[in-house]
């Protein structure tokens, strides 16, 4: 290989290294920004415990919650309430008083709107990808 060709080859190699570094940097920055915004917007990643919400949620699955609870009617939404972080579906919204039932339960529970801590967003198969995607929306 001639001296001039070798210099061109080395220059191309240096450019390729810089391009790969830049793409890697942008990807990492995007992930960090998405993850930061995910948590700053009230989202949280949790592990489901128990069987009361089968088949919607299974024990051990990862789920995404949001601590920003909407003001409107919650009937049909899955919410988290109480000190024990119970996660059940709201079956009746009477303003301040709410009635809940697990999808796999026959009994009802009651709580006030003030006792709500979060709403269920989704079960996730890929927590990192879903959290970044929600953060970047």
RALINHU-V496812 format. One record per residue. N is the residue number from 1. RES is the residue in three letters. D_FIRST is the distance of its C-alpha to the first C-alpha in whole Angstrom. Layout:
BEGIN
n res d_first
N RES D_FIRST
N RES D_FIRST
END
This chain:
BEGIN
n res d_first
1 UNK 0
2 UNK 4
3 UNK 7
4 UNK 8
5 UNK 6
6 UNK 6
7 UNK 10
8 UNK 11
9 UNK 10
10 UNK 12
11 UNK 15
12 UNK 15
13 UNK 16
14 UNK 18
15 UNK 20
16 UNK 20
17 UNK 22
18 UNK 24
19 UNK 25
20 UNK 26
21 UNK 28
22 UNK 30
23 UNK 31
24 UNK 32
25 UNK 34
26 UNK 36
27 UNK 36
28 UNK 38
29 UNK 40
30 UNK 41
31 UNK 42
32 UNK 44
33 UNK 46
34 UNK 47
35 UNK 48
36 UNK 50
37 UNK 52
38 UNK 53
39 UNK 55
40 UNK 56
41 UNK 57
42 UNK 60
43 UNK 58
44 UNK 58
45 UNK 56
46 UNK 59
47 UNK 59
48 UNK 62
49 UNK 65
50 UNK 68
51 UNK 69
52 UNK 71
53 UNK 69
54 UNK 68
55 UNK 66
56 UNK 65
57 UNK 63
58 UNK 63
59 UNK 63
60 UNK 60
61 UNK 58
62 UNK 56
63 UNK 58
64 UNK 58
65 UNK 61
66 UNK 61
67 UNK 64
68 UNK 65
69 UNK 68
70 UNK 69
71 UNK 72
72 UNK 73
73 UNK 75
74 UNK 73
75 UNK 75
76 UNK 72
77 UNK 69
78 UNK 68
79 UNK 69
80 UNK 69
81 UNK 72
82 UNK 74
83 UNK 73
84 UNK 72
85 UNK 69
86 UNK 71
87 UNK 69
88 UNK 71
89 UNK 72
90 UNK 74
91 UNK 77
92 UNK 79
93 UNK 79
94 UNK 82
95 UNK 81
96 UNK 81
97 UNK 82
98 UNK 79
99 UNK 80
100 UNK 77
101 UNK 76
102 UNK 73
103 UNK 72
104 UNK 73
105 UNK 76
106 UNK 80
107 UNK 81
108 UNK 81
109 UNK 80
110 UNK 81
111 UNK 79
112 UNK 79
113 UNK 77
114 UNK 76
115 UNK 75
116 UNK 72
117 UNK 69
118 UNK 66
119 UNK 66
120 UNK 64
121 UNK 60
122 UNK 59
123 UNK 58
124 UNK 54
125 UNK 52
126 UNK 49
127 UNK 50
128 UNK 47
129 UNK 46
130 UNK 50
131 UNK 50
132 UNK 47
133 UNK 48
134 UNK 52
135 UNK 51
136 UNK 49
137 UNK 51
END
